[in-house]
Amino acid sequence: MTRIRLICAFILAACCANNAAAQGFLKLERDSIPMFRGVSVGLDVAGAAQLALSDYGQLEAIARVNLHDQYFPTLEIGIGRASHKDDEVTGISYHTKAPYFRLGADVNLMKKKHTGNRVFAGLRYAFTSYNVDIDCRPFNDPVWLWNTSYGVKDERCHQHWVEVLFGIDAKVAGPLHLGWSVRYRKRIAHNDGLMQKTWYVPGYGIQESSRLGYSFNATIDL
């Protein structure tokens, strides 16, 4: 009888120890990180460099909300500009300058999401409304054989598009992050006015070659 009592006491003690260990393990693994983790703001360095080095580009600011280091609602807003004069092939000059915005969210794909670094995929809806000036230098009309030219002034245009993106964001020092993304763009609705197809769209890029794009961002956690 005494032996049975000792065995029962041992089993009870073992169960209590296992239960305490299990509770400790669960407590250690529990994610106590709050849902709201702050806001970050930044700039697209690639767009600014493109604007400085070529005849088109954009200045773009970024605002991002951090939810549990996993979901990042994002607003990108900027001003796109193009000033292309006397094209070597067509002789056309093109000018536009207008604001645009993109609204969407990123998802952190990393398993360890609280390290400050992230690999992410995202989606954006974008819109811009812009005016264009287009002029063509005089040329010989092939039928009437006299000098002629054409152009438009303040032609009103707009465009809606979506972007699917993939990128990396790394914590460099303190609140500073550096990151890049590659983007696939799909135009969903547009109005190019009398010209039917504008050369440059603010925030989107060159119509013929901007399906794929990129960004390089510097952001700071607030």
Secondary structure, 3 states (H helix, E strand, C coil): CHHHHHHHHHHHHHHHHHHHHHHHHHHHHCCCCCCEEEEEEEEEHHHHHHHHHCCEEEEEEEEEEEECCCEEEEEEEEEEEEEECCCCCCCEEEEEEEEEEEEEEEEECCCCCCCCCEEEEEEEEEEEEEEEEEEECCEECCCCCCEECCEEEEEEEEEEEEEEEEEEEEEEECCEEEEEEEEEEEEEEEECHHHCCCCEECCCEECCCCCEEEEEEEEEEC
